[in-house]
Amino acid sequence: MKQVLKFPDNFFWGAATSSFQVEGNIENMDWAKAAREGKVPLIGRACDHYNRFEQDFDLAKSLGHNCHRFSVEWARIEPEEGKFDEKEIEHYRSVLKALRVRGMEPFITLWHFTLPLWFSESGGFESRKDAPEIFARYSGYVAEKLGDLCTHFSTINEALPYVSNGWRRGTWPPFKKWPLIDLIGVPSYTNSKEAKEEISIKNFFAYFKVLRRLGQAHNAAYDAIKKVRPKAEVGIVSHIIFFHSNNNPINKLIAKIMNWHFNHHFLGHVARKCDTLGLNYYIHKKFGDSRKYEKTDMNWDVYPEGIEGALIMLKRYKTPIYICEAGVADATDKIRAEYIKGLVIGTHRAIQDGVDVRGFMYWSLLDNYELAHGYTKRFGLIQVDFETQQRTVRPSAYVYKEICELNAIALT
């Protein structure tokens, strides 16, 4: 007899995307400029999701999804400082209406890594002292314009990877790097291009400055959103690296320090202004570990069960949690189905342990522009032919569909 792990009533199941990774043809932002300069792969039309979102949502609905997380593109909405484009607001209203008519709950992320050129070229979060206020103004504007169609808003996606890759490892804009950082063996994103990083000890101090300003930006944006949409549910999305260890006391101490730095330091500055927390899980690091792991296409360990530890790590904040991203790069679709099952089982275990998890969104709905890897890494439930824009549902998506529709997972 099969054991069935049931999830709470009204649990959300879906997938996630981010604007610049799927929409295509966004040229007035920092990643597009970096691509033109040869520092990251060219983006082009990506999945053309900007024009094909209804087709893509039809597929998501057919796969049993009852929610969808996406980001709005700051560079589209505020193409010039202080000037907002109402046509782009209407576009995103159409996106929200398309989700609503399909019975899918929308989750909006206001900022997913990319900056309008006017902001990045004038110093961005590193040099502009008014950066938190600028971000809060943008966030309040979007919430006011879209808040009648969406109640779930996240301000910032993955502050730590953004700052780590931009100001510590130099793999993302603005390509600044600490000296000797490559000696630290923590799993991370890489760059398929020669970005010619700016290596300087000054970047150590800039890293912490940017991180501090992102915390200030979230807190200011929270207040701005609540001012115009008091009933909105506002949170932040955090990428949790699950650091753990064997029983060696030194390794336990190292794991504790790493968890504090990567996972709790930033959250400690913003959690008081979070109605919810978003969890993104991909990576673990076990100190004193001799186990040989199967690898994903990102060369990360296949360790979906680590999501349980990541969720338990967030339990201390006593805040409802949505899993906003968790998935695997697997072009051949050989491991994705079992990986998804592992994620879901780990999530259920965390719920049984008292973690208030309210939804799970797989990354990603579509194959997409996977940051500095370009189009070489395939996370999608749906395969995309970037030449023809043809969509093909992968077999693993039907395994996830069964989970979504049952609101449960059956163990064999």
Disulfide bonds with the S-S distance in Angstrom:
none
